[in-house]
Amino acid sequence: MHVPLLDLSEQHRALAEPLRAEIDEILATQNFILGPKVEAFESAIARYCGAKHAIGVSSGTDALLAILMAMEIGPGDAVVTTAFTFFATGGCVARVGARPVFVDIDPVTYNISPAAIESFLAKCARQADGRLVDDGGRTVRAIMPVHLFGLCCDMDAITEIARRAGVPVIEDAAQAIGAEYPRQGGAAQAGTMGLVGSFSFYPSKNLGAAGDAGLILSNDDELAHKIRICRQHGMEPRYFHHFIGGNFRLDEIQAAVLNVKLPHLNGWSAARRRVADVYREEFTRRGLTKQVRLPAEPFRERRLTNHHIYHQFVVATERRDELREHLTHQQIGTAIYYPLGLHQQQCFAYLGYREGDLPETERAARETLALPIYPELSREAQLYVVDAIQEFFSSGRTETPSLVASAA
Ligand SMILES: *Cc1c(COP(=O)(O)O)cnc(C)c1O
């Protein structure tokens, strides 16, 4: 049996007709960029997430870049973030000329550790002009948590730390659209809890476009306005440029595709949670939870709709590489998110991090493995995956005798 890590074909079959009708309409009108489909998508997402402003942009990466540019974060500044994330998070900070400060993760959730943020900020000093500066004299301008794999960070702690430090929070919610965080009397959604939040609609994300697309949410009128202008080269009115922006525009075809898909998102998230529940039950029932650490669900009992949206189902084991090889032989797709912390990437060598600086990030990079998960994944396919993992760990116990046998 072949079980891919992700298969979007079934989702597409169900929506093929409305998608084609939308695209045909756009081809007929020849209105390709920032038109009514983009506007409709922006208001739909603002409503869905519960944010005041939504600004559609060209990708999740460009969302982060536009935010940093609009906030005028640049040379002489520092942004505190996680090294256990997709490259764009740290890459955009460096691209605007600021320094990414990588702090360690919580080993249970893999999200940025509030305690690690706090211990970095404790080493910073308050200047007479109110700026918080690090030991290199850089101004700490933002804290950038990433809601990894579809689970919100510990936002109460992070928000409180940020408030005390007087530093805004930029949420990288690329993997967490619709993910909820428990708040008194209800829930807050990923991307709406900080000053500003970013999303990606890369095709493999939970809400995927037919190409690149992204979005920014904010409740701050002034910042949202500036980001909107930043999306078109800092231009307002046309051909008058107040500051330097970029071409971060979202096109109509992508927005139209996303408009068709958005009403299905909660159903897909629920289906992903059912897949996660089957994995959890099967790993537990077979007594595999000693060998394989399952993803944490800190908000499960909090009566939220989307306590986790399972962008990925990530397990951990010390024998990760062997397990992955075994699963590959059984035609089971897996992936490693991420094999190296950003602090250890060659392009960030200039930051001067050493092996051992972020031990939990480094351990997660060695031990985590993403298993197949998508809304349409069948129970049968899941049982095949768990069978293969069970087989791997039980054959591990007989490894020594077989080695002895082959040596003899
Ligand atoms: C996917 C992703 C991005 C970048 O999004 P693109 O649309 O691919 O540019 C940024 N941050 C995280 C955490 C992501 O997973």
The ligand as a Gaussian input file, in Angstrom:
#p B3LYP/6-31G(d) Opt

LIG

0 1
 C        4.982000      28.170000       4.828000
 C        5.569000      29.031000       5.874000
 C        6.009000      30.345000       5.612000
 C        6.135000      30.923000       4.245000
 O        5.035000      30.863000       3.460000
 P        5.163000      30.892000       1.854000
 O        3.765000      31.126000       1.437000
 O        5.699000      29.554000       1.448000
 O        6.067000      31.993000       1.476000
 C        6.436000      31.118000       6.683000
 N        6.477000      30.632000       7.926000
 C        6.106000      29.370000       8.210000
 C        6.157000      28.904000       9.614000
 C        5.657000      28.531000       7.186000
 O        5.311000      27.273000       7.479000

